Amino acid sequence: MATHTHIEEEEMELMEDVVIVGAGIAGLATAVALKRVGVRALVLERSKGLRSTGTALTLTPNAWLALDALGVSHKLIPLYTPSFKY
């Protein structure tokens, strides 16, 4: 059993931190997914702040499924009503 623990410690040592360039949808989704599996990520963004104008985003049913898999869709549903067409 001590050997098994030693192997797990070695595997943990092989895990490296990740730098993600860009805090857009893909960058943030990647950071969330990596965090869920125990990988720390640093997200870099060149913009100094959030922009709240000039952007429109349409989320298809598959996008909502991806957000659900990441565990964040429940935070968006009260703000935006998903339109599902099957």
N, C-alpha and C positions, 0 to 999 in steps of 0.2 A: 504494500500500500504506500510506503514511503516513496517508492519509485514512481508510482502514478502521480503523486503530488509534485515530485520533482519535474516530471514531464509537463504538467500543467504550468508550473512556474516558468519553465523554459519557453513554452508557447506564449505566455503573457509577455515575456521579454522581447519576443519577436514582433509584437504588435507595435506599430509606429504611429505617431500622431500624423495628421493629415492637414495640409493647408489647401483651402478651397478659394480660388480666385473668382470673385463675383458673388454678390449676395442677391442674385435674382432668384426666380422660382427654382431653377435647377440646383443652384448652389445651396440654397437653404434646405431644399428637400434632401439633398445628399448629406448635409450636415445632420439633419434629424435622423435619417436612416443609419448613418454611421454611429451616432450616439446610442441608438437602440441596441446595437451589437457591441457596444463598449469601446468604440474608437473615438478618441477625442479629435475634434476638428477645429481649426482656426479659420474663420471666414473673413476674407479681405474684400473690401469694397472701396472703390476710389471716390464715390460720391460722399460728400460730407454729411448729408442728411437724407431723410426720406422725402420722396416727391409724392404729392397727393393729387396732382393734376396731370392731364395729358395721357392717361393710360386707360385702356379698356382690356378686360380679360374675360374670355368666354371659357368656361370649363365644361368639357364634354362628360358624359357619364363615366368614361374610363378615367378621366382626371379626378372625379369625385371618389372613385374606387381607390385610386392611388393615394389621395389625401386621407382616406379612411384607413388604408393600410399603414400609413405613417402616424396615425393616431391624432390627426389635427382637424379632420373634417367637422367634428362636433363643435369646434370653435368658430367655424365659418358659416355653418347652416343657419344660426340665428340672424346673421347679417345678410346672407345671400340665399335665396331660395333656389335649390338645384332643380333644373328642369330635366326630368328623365323621360326619354322617349324610347320605348321598346318595340 
